[in-house]
Amino acid sequence: MKNIKNYKAEKYLKKGLSLFKKRKYNEVEPEIYEYKEGEEVLYVTSLSFEQEPEYEEGNYADDISQYPLEDLLDEFCCYISDFYEDLNVSDSKVCYLEFASEEIDDIKELRSIIGKHVYNKDCEEDGETYAKLVIE
């Protein structure tokens, strides 16, 4: 993953309820939004990025690779809450995702990858090969 940037979704800009999700988003920190889902409060942010086929990632936005995305979700204790299907299309190399967590600190930490290069690197330890998440 490269060229990781903030993405300000239109749904965050609307006053009142979002037409897309019927949710009211409140900006609680720069580019971090909160909304309630029942009694649960969730924090979200959206990012755009490009995949890198040379690191065995997908070629286009409609085919976002499981890795390193899955490792990022584990590392920062968050999940994907919106896939932006209208933006992640087969003729685009730029991917868009919304990330969510019940903890605002998880989202703050996730945003630390903006402007960085994120990929999985094969490592070997005790004769075992494993993929290591690299953020640089």
C-alpha positions in Angstrom: 0.0 0.0 0.0 1.4 3.3 -1.0 0.2 6.9 -1.4 -2.0 6.6 1.7 -4.1 9.7 2.2 -7.0 11.0 4.1 -10.3 10.7 2.2 -13.1 13.0 3.3 -16.3 11.2 2.3 -19.2 13.3 1.3 -21.4 11.6 3.9 -19.2 13.3 6.6 -19.9 16.7 5.2 -23.7 16.6 5.3 -25.6 18.3 8.1 -28.0 16.1 9.9 -28.5 12.5 8.8 -26.4 11.0 6.0 -28.6 9.8 3.1 -26.2 7.0 2.5 -26.2 5.3 5.9 -29.0 7.2 7.7 -26.3 8.1 10.3 -25.3 11.4 11.8 -21.5 11.9 11.8 -19.9 14.3 14.2 -16.3 15.3 13.7 -14.6 14.7 17.1 -11.0 15.1 16.1 -9.6 16.2 12.7 -10.9 13.7 10.1 -12.2 11.3 12.8 -16.0 11.0 13.1 -18.3 9.5 15.7 -21.7 8.1 15.3 -24.1 6.0 17.4 -25.3 2.6 16.3 -27.9 1.7 18.9 -26.3 2.2 22.2 -22.8 1.7 20.7 -20.6 4.6 19.8 -18.2 4.1 16.9 -15.3 6.1 15.5 -14.5 6.2 11.8 -12.1 7.6 9.4 -11.6 7.1 5.6 -8.4 6.6 3.7 -7.4 6.2 0.1 -4.4 4.3 -1.1 -2.8 2.4 -4.0 -2.0 -1.2 -4.0 1.3 -2.6 -5.1 1.1 -5.7 -7.4 4.9 -6.2 -6.9 4.1 -7.0 -3.2 1.4 -9.4 -4.3 -1.4 -6.9 -3.8 -4.2 -6.3 -6.3 -4.1 -4.3 -9.5 -7.3 -2.4 -9.3 -9.6 -0.9 -6.6 -12.4 -3.4 -7.2 -10.0 -6.2 -6.1 -8.5 -5.0 -2.8 -6.1 -7.6 -1.5 -6.6 -9.3 1.9 -3.0 -8.6 2.9 -1.6 -6.3 4.1 -5.1 -4.9 4.9 -6.0 -7.8 7.2 -2.7 -7.2 9.2 -3.4 -3.5 9.5 -6.9 -4.2 10.9 -5.4 -6.6 13.5 -2.5 -4.2 14.3 -4.9 -1.2 14.9 -7.9 -3.1 16.3 -10.3 -1.8 13.7 -12.5 -3.1 10.9 -13.8 -2.0 7.5 -17.2 -0.2 7.9 -17.6 1.1 4.3 -16.1 -0.2 1.1 -17.2 2.8 -1.1 -18.4 0.5 -4.0 -19.1 3.6 -6.2 -15.4 4.6 -5.9 -13.7 1.2 -5.9 -14.1 0.4 -9.6 -12.2 -1.8 -12.0 -10.6 1.0 -13.9 -9.2 2.8 -10.9 -5.9 2.1 -9.1 -6.9 4.2 -6.1 -8.8 2.3 -3.3 -11.1 3.9 -0.7 -12.1 2.4 2.6 -13.7 3.5 5.8 -12.2 2.1 9.0 -14.1 1.9 12.3 -13.4 1.1 16.0 -15.2 1.5 19.3 -12.0 3.2 20.6 -11.0 6.6 19.2 -7.3 5.8 20.1 -7.3 2.9 17.6 -8.4 5.2 14.8 -5.9 7.9 15.8 -3.1 5.2 15.7 -4.4 3.9 12.3 -4.1 7.4 10.9 -0.4 7.3 11.6 0.0 5.3 8.4 -1.0 8.3 6.2 2.0 9.1 4.0 3.8 5.9 4.8 4.5 2.7 2.8 2.8 -0.4 4.2 3.5 -3.9 3.0 4.1 -7.5 4.1 7.6 -8.9 4.0 8.5 -12.6 4.1 10.6 -13.4 7.1 12.1 -16.6 8.4 12.5 -17.6 12.0 13.5 -21.1 13.2 13.0 -22.5 9.7 9.5 -21.1 9.5 8.5 -18.5 6.9 5.9 -15.9 7.9 4.7 -12.5 6.6 5.6 -9.5 8.7 3.7 -6.2 8.5 6.1 -3.4 7.6 5.2 0.3 8.1 7.8 2.8 6.9 
